[in-house]
Amino acid sequence: MQYNKTPLNNPFGLLPAIDFYENDVYRQLAAKVGRSNTYILSAGWGLITADFLTPAYDITFSAAAEAYKRRRRTEPYRDLCMLPATDRPVLFFGGKDYVPLFCELTKHVSGPRTVFYNSASPLAAPGCLLQRFDTSTRTNWHYECVRAFVAGDLADAIA
């Protein structure tokens, strides 16, 4: 990716969305299913491809974040949805605050949509299959879930 090699080739500092994440689990997932089949659910952009060129940003649904970083459900956003209509399974690995946006942006998908969660009670995810991922990890538990998927340990849980 020559545009990222020198600042002169990339004056706006754009990077593929997947490269903004330090944890290597994102690249492991992309290596397993292919970058073209990997999407990032972004509080700032919506559902974008792993290779979508984005500027650095720090927006989250987390109520624990500083006010300027927080996206509130009542605020209007023009989210992108780069996932085409498909009848293939779509899997969601992420925190519960992102589930409503995932459901909204994937409602056009005719294939099964599986939402992994780790809370004691199931989440509200209309039209989605819910699959509990049992772990004692609380913060970023979905990294462990992705690793289990990449290792082939979740095959029975996927429609």
N, C-alpha and C positions, 0 to 999 in steps of 0.2 A: 504494500500500500504506500506508494511513493508520496502521496499527498500528506502523509503523516511523518515522513522521514525528516523533513526540515520545515521550520516555521514559514519559509517563503512559499512552500508548496501548499501550506495549510494555514492561511492567514486568520481564519475564523476558529481554529482549534477544534475542528470537527473530528469526531472519532466514531467508529461503529459503536452502537449502544452497548454491546456486550463488553467492550473494552473499558468501560467506566467502572466495572465491578472488579474489585481486588480479589475476591474469593474465586479460586480456580474452578469451583463447582459449575459455574456457568459455562466455561469452556469444555468441561467434561461432558456436560449435557449436550452441548452443540456437537462435540465429537461423536457422541452416541447416535443422535438423531439427524445430524446435519445442520449446518448453520441456517440453511433455507427453511428448516422446519422448527427453528427455535425463535421464540418471540419473547419480548420483554414487556411486562405489564408495568408501565411507568405512570406514577401519579402526575407527572408533568406532561406526558405526551400521549398516553393511551396505550394501545397494544401495537407495538412496533416490532419490525424485524430486528434480529440480532445485529444485522449489518447496517441498519439505518443510521446515517450520519447525523449525529447530534452534538450540540455544544454541551459543555459541562453544565450541570444543573443539580440542584439538591432540593427536591420537592418530595414530600412524603404524606401519607395519610396518618402517620403516627401522632397521637395526641401528646406524646411526650416530647415531640420536637419543638424547637423554637418557633414562635408564631409566624415568622416570615417564611419558614420552610413548609408550613402545614397547608395541605389542601383540605378544605372542608367540604362535606357532601352537599352543602347548600350553595356553594359557589358554582357558577356556570363555567364549564370548560368545553372546548371543542376538541374532544379526544379523537385521535387517529385510530383507525382500526385497519391494520394492514393484513389481517388474517382473512384470506378469501373464503367464500362459502365452500364447505368441504363436508364429506360424509366420513372422513377419517377421524379417529379418536383424537381428542384434544385434552391434554393433562394440565392441571394447574398446581404448581408448587409455590406456595406463598402464604403470607400472613392473612389473617381473617379480615383485616381492614381493606384488603384488596379484592375480596371475593365479590362484593356488589358490582364493582367496575368490571371484573372479569365476566360475570353473568350478563351484564348489559352489552358488553362489546362482543360477546360470542353467541348471542341469541340467534344469529343467522346460521349457525353451524348445525347441520342435520345429523352429524355423527355424534357419538357419545362424548360428553364433556365430564371428566372426572376431576373433582376437587378434593385434594388431600388436605386433611386438617389434623390437629392434634389436641384440640380442646376436649374436655370431658363430655360436652354435649355437642351434637351435630349443629352445623351452621345452617343458616338460611341460604340456599343456593338454588333458586327455582330452575327446573329443567336439567339440573346436573346430578350426576351420581356422586355420592359422598363416600369417601374412603378414609377411615381414621388411620393415621400413622402413629403408632404407639411408641413414644419416646419420652425420656425424662428431660430431654433438652427443651428449654422454653424459649430462649432467644435464638432466632435464626434456625429453628428446628427443621425448616424446609431444606436447608443444605444437606442435612443427614438423610432426608427423604429422597432428594435428588441422587445422592450417592447410592442409596439402596436401589433406585430405579436403574441407574447406570450399571450397577453390578448384576442386574437381572433379578433382584430379590422381590420385586413388586409385580411380577408377571401375572400372578393370580388375582391381583387387585384391579387389573386394567381390563375394561370391557373389550 
